[in-house]
Amino acid sequence: MQTSIIRSIFSRKMLSVLVLGFSSGLPLLLIGGTLKLWMKDQDVDLTIIGIFSLVGLPYTLKFLWAPVMDRFVPPFLGRRRGWILICQIALILGISCLAMTNPAHSPWSVALVALFVAFFSASQDIAVDAYRRDLLRDEELGLGSALAVNGYRVAMLVAGALAAILADQIPWRQVYLIMAWIMGACVVATILSPDPEEDAAPPKTILEAVVQPFVEFFQRDGAWVILAFILLYKIGDSMASEMLNPFYLDIGFTKTEIGAVAKLFGFWATIIGGLGGGVLILKLGIHRSLWVFGALQAASTFFFAVLARVGSEIPALAAVVGFENLSGGMGTAAYVAYMASLCNRRFTATQYALLTSLMGVPRVIMGASTGYLAKHLGWETFFVTCTLIAIPGMLLLFRVAPWNQRSES
């Protein structure tokens, strides 16, 4: 069993999924936190820097043009890899153009180029997610999703931490050109990646590509319950995450302790949790993994209430953060694999884009209330509340992922 797991992780398919996950994650911070850091470094007004958050809108609206990527097949590399390659070439050009801009003198030119990068980054996400679903068998989705998420996170470390470190040594223009070259290396992975074994016939018309994904999904038994589950499964975990940094400071941890333990140690715990979750999904199946990892997620949220009582003890912080990131990485792997398993291969791009857009709704809506809740409930009660909010999502597992019904069957 161990040999077959190692063989699975290092298979051509899984390595392709890992690198393409990295390719998806790289542009995000280059038009987000890293770009804002560059702008602040150039003394751009804070109001303008804040407005730049709007360039991320394509990530939430990507379902609007996903049907085009289901309907049309590029004349090279097939329906999925062809679109990935087009997006990557556009991203190389866009990131290179960002390198040539001057945030201090022409911030709105920077915004225009950043919006271009955001559009093709969101489009690449659509194509990469659809490719992963079409490439992998159902029983491989857990491990594949975990590797893709981990690749995404490593890319964000490169585009965030590494870019910031480089910017202390060389001009920002050169930093962005290096990032464009890294994106160029991802093109090689796209060209060398294998084709899906079965390529479903694309929709015949744009109307079919737009309408049929909805019709097909809502004809399924329990479609509304599935949507409710996607909204609720990680809601408690997401609400707790919104307030972690203020919580750490409030109970007495220094910024250095937060950076070293909560961020750096937590990052590697998440990577290990995602990979471990992917391996466990191979053994348990997606359905049982949702139960186990969901329970661990809820428990990890509760332990922040325990930390609130213990106070600023480094060993306690390390234990709670380590457990939360391990369980969160596992839960995300199962959650992403479950959403991928729901997609019809004819409409993968559209259905997956819709599901992932829906996934972000609770974080935005409920996240807005977390500060109010923490202020009026106190930290201990706040985290207990977040734990209890996870219960409805877990109860829906009886309908959407019964313990004894394996998802691969």
C-alpha positions as CSV (number, residue, x, y, z in Angstrom):
1,M,0.0,0.0,0.0
2,Q,2.8,2.4,0.9
3,T,4.6,1.7,-2.4
4,S,1.4,2.4,-4.4
5,I,0.8,5.7,-2.5
6,I,4.3,6.9,-3.2
7,R,3.8,5.8,-6.9
8,S,0.6,7.8,-7.0
9,I,2.1,10.9,-5.5
10,F,5.0,10.9,-8.0
11,S,3.0,9.9,-11.0
12,R,3.0,12.1,-14.1
13,K,-0.6,13.0,-13.5
14,M,0.0,14.1,-9.9
15,L,3.1,16.1,-10.7
16,S,1.2,17.9,-13.4
17,V,-1.6,18.7,-11.0
18,L,1.0,20.0,-8.4
19,V,2.8,22.3,-10.9
20,L,-0.5,23.6,-12.4
21,G,-1.7,24.3,-8.8
22,F,1.5,26.4,-8.4
23,S,0.8,28.2,-11.7
24,S,-2.7,29.1,-10.4
25,G,-1.5,30.5,-7.2
26,L,1.4,32.6,-8.5
27,P,-0.5,35.6,-9.9
28,L,-2.8,36.1,-6.9
29,L,-0.5,38.0,-4.6
30,L,1.3,39.8,-7.5
31,I,-1.9,41.8,-8.0
32,G,-2.8,41.7,-4.3
33,G,-0.7,41.9,-1.2
34,T,2.7,42.1,-3.0
35,L,1.5,44.8,-5.4
36,K,0.1,46.8,-2.4
37,L,3.5,46.4,-0.7
38,W,5.2,47.8,-3.8
39,M,2.7,50.7,-3.9
40,K,3.3,51.5,-0.3
41,D,7.0,51.4,-0.9
42,Q,6.5,54.0,-3.6
43,D,4.4,56.2,-1.2
44,V,1.1,55.7,-3.0
45,D,-1.8,57.1,-1.1
46,L,-3.5,54.6,1.2
47,T,-6.9,55.3,-0.2
48,I,-5.7,54.3,-3.7
49,I,-4.0,51.2,-2.3
50,G,-7.3,50.2,-0.7
51,I,-9.3,50.7,-3.9
52,F,-6.9,48.2,-5.6
53,S,-8.7,45.4,-3.8
54,L,-11.3,45.7,-6.6
55,V,-8.9,44.3,-9.2
56,G,-9.7,40.9,-7.6
57,L,-13.3,41.0,-8.8
58,P,-12.7,38.6,-11.7
59,Y,-12.0,35.8,-9.2
60,T,-15.6,36.1,-7.8
61,L,-17.2,36.6,-11.3
62,K,-15.3,33.9,-13.2
63,F,-18.4,31.7,-13.6
64,L,-19.7,34.3,-16.1
65,W,-17.2,33.3,-18.8
66,A,-16.5,29.7,-17.7
67,P,-19.1,28.5,-20.3
68,V,-16.9,29.8,-23.1
69,M,-14.1,27.6,-21.9
70,D,-16.4,24.6,-21.8
71,R,-17.8,25.3,-25.3
72,F,-14.8,26.2,-27.4
73,V,-11.7,24.0,-28.0
74,P,-8.4,25.7,-28.8
75,P,-6.6,24.3,-31.9
76,F,-3.8,23.0,-29.8
77,L,-3.4,20.8,-26.6
78,G,-7.1,20.1,-26.3
79,R,-10.0,21.8,-24.5
80,R,-8.4,22.1,-21.1
81,R,-4.6,22.3,-21.6
82,G,-5.2,24.6,-24.6
83,W,-7.0,27.2,-22.5
84,I,-4.4,26.8,-19.7
85,L,-1.6,27.6,-22.2
86,I,-3.5,30.7,-23.6
87,C,-3.9,32.0,-20.0
88,Q,-0.3,31.4,-19.0
89,I,1.0,33.2,-22.1
90,A,-1.3,36.1,-21.3
91,L,-0.1,36.1,-17.7
92,I,3.5,36.2,-18.7
93,L,2.8,39.2,-20.8
94,G,0.7,40.8,-18.1
95,I,3.2,40.3,-15.2
96,S,6.0,41.6,-17.5
97,C,3.9,44.7,-18.2
98,L,3.3,45.2,-14.5
99,A,7.1,45.2,-14.1
100,M,7.3,48.1,-16.5
101,T,4.7,50.3,-14.7
102,N,5.3,52.9,-12.1
103,P,2.8,52.9,-9.2
104,A,3.9,56.3,-7.9
105,H,3.4,58.1,-11.2
106,S,0.6,56.2,-12.9
107,P,-1.4,54.1,-10.4
108,W,-4.4,53.8,-12.7
109,S,-2.2,52.3,-15.5
110,V,-1.1,49.8,-12.9
111,A,-4.7,49.1,-12.1
112,L,-5.6,48.4,-15.7
113,V,-2.7,46.0,-16.1
114,A,-3.5,44.3,-12.8
115,L,-7.1,43.8,-13.9
116,F,-5.8,42.2,-17.1
117,V,-3.7,39.8,-15.0
118,A,-6.6,39.1,-12.6
119,F,-8.9,38.2,-15.6
120,F,-6.4,35.7,-17.0
121,S,-5.5,34.4,-13.6
122,A,-9.1,33.7,-12.8
123,S,-9.5,32.1,-16.3
124,Q,-6.5,29.9,-15.7
125,D,-8.1,28.8,-12.4
126,I,-11.2,27.8,-14.4
127,A,-9.2,25.8,-16.9
128,V,-6.8,24.2,-14.3
129,D,-9.7,23.1,-12.1
130,A,-11.6,21.6,-15.0
131,Y,-8.4,19.8,-16.3
132,R,-7.8,18.3,-12.8
133,R,-11.3,16.9,-12.7
134,D,-11.1,15.5,-16.2
135,L,-7.7,14.0,-15.7
136,L,-8.2,12.2,-12.4
137,R,-10.4,9.3,-11.5
138,D,-12.8,9.8,-8.6
139,E,-10.6,7.9,-6.2
140,E,-7.7,10.1,-7.1
141,L,-9.4,13.4,-6.6
142,G,-8.5,13.7,-2.9
143,L,-4.8,13.3,-3.4
144,G,-4.9,15.4,-6.6
145,S,-6.9,18.2,-4.8
146,A,-4.4,18.2,-1.9
147,L,-1.4,18.5,-4.2
148,A,-3.1,21.3,-6.2
149,V,-3.9,23.2,-3.0
150,N,-0.4,22.7,-1.7
151,G,1.1,23.9,-5.0
152,Y,-1.2,27.0,-4.8
153,R,0.1,27.7,-1.3
154,V,3.7,27.3,-2.2
155,A,3.2,29.7,-5.1
156,M,1.7,32.3,-2.7
157,L,4.8,31.9,-0.5
158,V,7.0,32.6,-3.6
159,A,4.9,35.6,-4.8
160,G,4.5,36.9,-1.2
161,A,7.4,36.2,1.1
162,L,10.1,35.6,-1.5
163,A,9.1,38.6,-3.6
164,A,9.2,40.8,-0.5
165,I,12.7,39.5,0.4
166,L,14.0,40.0,-3.1
167,A,12.5,43.6,-3.2
168,D,14.9,44.5,-0.4
169,Q,17.9,43.5,-2.6
170,I,16.8,44.4,-6.2
171,P,14.3,46.9,-7.8
172,W,10.6,45.9,-7.8
173,R,10.7,45.8,-11.6
174,Q,13.2,43.0,-11.6
175,V,11.2,41.1,-8.9
176,Y,8.2,41.1,-11.2
177,L,10.2,40.0,-14.2
178,I,11.5,37.1,-12.2
179,M,7.9,36.1,-11.4
180,A,7.1,36.3,-15.1
181,W,10.0,33.9,-15.8
182,I,8.7,31.5,-13.1
183,M,5.3,31.6,-14.8
184,G,7.1,30.8,-18.1
185,A,8.5,27.7,-16.5
186,C,4.9,26.6,-15.7
187,V,4.2,26.7,-19.5
188,V,6.6,23.7,-19.9
189,A,4.5,21.7,-17.4
190,T,1.4,22.5,-19.3
191,I,2.9,21.2,-22.6
192,L,4.3,18.1,-21.0
193,S,1.1,17.3,-19.0
194,P,-0.9,14.2,-20.0
195,D,-4.3,14.4,-21.8
196,P,-7.3,13.1,-19.9
197,E,-8.1,9.5,-20.7
198,E,-11.7,10.3,-21.6
199,D,-12.5,13.7,-23.0
200,A,-16.3,14.3,-22.9
201,A,-17.8,16.0,-25.9
202,P,-18.1,19.8,-25.4
203,P,-21.5,21.6,-25.5
204,K,-22.6,22.2,-29.1
205,T,-23.7,25.8,-28.6
206,I,-23.0,28.7,-26.1
207,L,-26.7,28.5,-25.0
208,E,-26.2,24.8,-24.1
209,A,-22.9,25.7,-22.3
210,V,-24.7,28.3,-20.2
211,V,-28.0,26.6,-19.5
212,Q,-27.2,22.9,-19.4
213,P,-24.8,23.0,-16.4
214,F,-27.6,24.4,-14.2
215,V,-30.3,22.1,-15.7
216,E,-28.1,19.0,-15.2
217,F,-27.1,20.0,-11.7
218,F,-30.6,20.8,-10.4
219,Q,-32.1,17.7,-11.9
220,R,-30.1,15.7,-9.4
221,D,-31.7,14.4,-6.2
222,G,-30.9,16.7,-3.3
223,A,-29.3,19.5,-5.4
224,W,-30.4,22.2,-3.0
225,V,-29.1,20.2,0.0
226,I,-25.7,19.9,-1.7
227,L,-25.6,23.6,-2.2
228,A,-26.5,24.2,1.4
229,F,-23.7,21.8,2.4
230,I,-21.1,23.7,0.3
231,L,-22.2,26.9,2.0
232,L,-22.0,25.5,5.5
233,Y,-19.3,22.9,5.7
234,K,-16.4,25.2,6.5
235,I,-18.4,28.2,7.8
236,G,-17.3,27.9,11.4
237,D,-13.6,27.4,10.4
238,S,-13.8,30.4,8.1
239,M,-15.4,32.7,10.7
240,A,-12.7,31.8,13.3
241,S,-9.9,32.3,10.8
242,E,-11.1,35.9,10.1
243,M,-10.3,37.0,13.7
244,L,-7.1,35.0,14.4
245,N,-4.6,37.8,14.0
246,P,-6.5,40.3,16.3
247,F,-7.0,37.4,18.8
248,Y,-3.3,36.6,18.9
249,L,-2.4,40.2,19.6
250,D,-5.2,40.7,22.1
251,I,-4.2,37.8,24.4
252,G,-0.6,39.0,24.5
253,F,1.5,37.4,21.7
254,T,4.1,39.6,20.0
255,K,4.2,40.1,16.3
256,T,7.4,38.1,16.1
257,E,5.8,35.2,17.9
258,I,2.7,35.4,15.5
259,G,5.0,35.4,12.5
260,A,7.2,32.6,13.6
261,V,4.6,30.3,15.1
262,A,1.2,31.2,13.7
263,K,2.4,32.0,10.1
264,L,5.6,30.1,9.3
265,F,5.0,27.0,11.5
266,G,1.3,27.1,10.5
267,F,2.1,27.2,6.8
268,W,4.1,24.0,6.9
269,A,1.5,22.3,9.1
270,T,-1.1,23.2,6.5
271,I,1.1,21.7,3.7
272,I,1.6,18.5,5.7
273,G,-2.1,18.4,6.6
274,G,-3.2,18.8,2.9
275,L,-0.8,16.1,1.7
276,G,-1.7,13.8,4.6
277,G,-5.4,14.4,4.0
278,G,-4.9,13.5,0.3
279,V,-3.3,10.2,1.2
280,L,-6.0,9.4,3.8
281,I,-8.7,10.2,1.2
282,L,-7.2,7.4,-1.0
283,K,-7.9,5.0,1.9
284,L,-11.1,6.4,3.3
285,G,-12.8,7.8,0.2
286,I,-14.2,11.3,-0.1
287,H,-17.4,10.7,1.9
288,R,-15.8,9.3,5.1
289,S,-13.0,11.9,4.9
290,L,-15.6,14.7,5.0
291,W,-16.9,13.2,8.3
292,V,-13.5,12.7,9.9
293,F,-11.8,15.9,8.7
294,G,-15.0,18.0,9.5
295,A,-15.0,16.8,13.1
296,L,-11.3,17.6,13.4
297,Q,-11.9,21.1,12.0
298,A,-14.6,21.7,14.5
299,A,-12.4,20.5,17.3
300,S,-9.5,22.7,16.2
301,T,-11.8,25.7,16.4
302,F,-12.8,24.8,19.9
303,F,-9.2,24.6,21.0
304,F,-8.8,28.4,20.2
305,A,-11.3,28.9,23.1
306,V,-9.0,26.8,25.2
307,L,-6.1,29.0,24.1
308,A,-8.1,32.1,25.0
309,R,-8.3,30.8,28.6
310,V,-4.6,29.6,28.7
311,G,-3.3,33.0,27.4
312,S,0.0,33.8,25.7
313,E,1.9,30.5,26.2
314,I,4.1,29.7,23.2
315,P,3.8,25.8,23.5
316,A,0.0,26.2,23.6
317,L,0.0,28.5,20.6
318,A,2.2,26.0,18.7
319,A,-0.1,23.1,19.6
320,V,-3.3,24.8,18.7
321,V,-2.0,26.4,15.5
322,G,-0.4,23.1,14.4
323,F,-3.6,21.1,15.0
324,E,-5.8,23.8,13.3
325,N,-3.6,23.9,10.2
326,L,-3.2,20.2,9.9
327,S,-7.0,19.6,10.2
328,G,-7.8,22.6,8.0
329,G,-5.5,21.3,5.3
330,M,-7.2,17.9,5.5
331,G,-10.7,19.4,5.5
332,T,-9.9,21.6,2.4
333,A,-8.5,18.6,0.5
334,A,-11.7,16.6,1.1
335,Y,-13.9,19.6,0.5
336,V,-12.3,20.5,-2.9
337,A,-12.3,16.8,-3.9
338,Y,-16.0,16.6,-3.1
339,M,-16.8,19.6,-5.2
340,A,-14.8,18.3,-8.1
341,S,-16.6,14.9,-7.9
342,L,-19.9,16.7,-8.3
343,C,-19.0,18.1,-11.8
344,N,-20.3,16.6,-15.0
345,R,-17.2,16.3,-17.3
346,R,-19.0,18.1,-20.2
347,F,-19.5,21.2,-18.0
348,T,-16.6,20.9,-15.5
349,A,-15.4,24.5,-16.1
350,T,-18.8,26.1,-15.5
351,Q,-20.0,23.9,-12.6
352,Y,-16.7,24.0,-10.7
353,A,-16.5,27.8,-11.1
354,L,-20.0,28.2,-9.8
355,L,-19.3,25.9,-6.8
356,T,-16.1,27.5,-5.9
357,S,-17.7,31.0,-6.2
358,L,-20.4,29.8,-3.8
359,M,-17.8,28.4,-1.4
360,G,-16.5,32.0,-0.8
361,V,-20.0,33.5,0.0
362,P,-20.1,32.5,3.7
363,R,-16.5,33.9,4.3
364,V,-17.5,37.3,2.9
365,I,-21.0,37.6,4.4
366,M,-20.4,35.9,7.8
367,G,-16.9,37.3,8.0
368,A,-18.3,40.8,8.2
369,S,-20.0,39.9,11.5
370,T,-17.0,38.3,13.2
371,G,-15.5,41.5,14.7
372,Y,-18.9,42.4,16.3
373,L,-19.3,38.9,17.7
374,A,-15.8,38.7,19.1
375,K,-16.2,42.2,20.7
376,H,-19.5,41.5,22.4
377,L,-19.1,37.8,23.2
378,G,-15.4,37.7,24.2
379,W,-12.8,35.5,22.6
380,E,-13.7,32.3,24.5
381,T,-17.4,32.4,23.7
382,F,-16.7,33.6,20.2
383,F,-14.7,30.5,19.3
384,V,-17.2,28.2,21.0
385,T,-19.9,29.8,18.9
386,C,-17.8,29.2,15.7
387,T,-17.5,25.6,16.8
388,L,-21.3,25.3,17.2
389,I,-21.9,27.0,13.8
390,A,-20.1,24.1,12.2
391,I,-22.7,21.6,13.4
392,P,-25.4,22.2,10.6
393,G,-22.8,21.5,7.9
394,M,-21.8,18.3,9.6
395,L,-25.5,17.2,10.0
396,L,-26.0,17.6,6.2
397,L,-23.4,14.9,5.7
398,F,-26.1,12.4,6.5
399,R,-27.7,13.4,3.2
400,V,-24.9,14.4,0.9
401,A,-22.1,12.0,2.0
402,P,-23.4,9.0,4.0
403,W,-20.7,7.2,5.9
404,N,-21.3,3.8,4.3
405,Q,-21.7,5.1,0.8
406,R,-18.3,5.5,-0.8
407,S,-18.1,8.3,-3.3
408,E,-16.2,6.3,-5.8
409,S,-19.0,3.8,-6.3
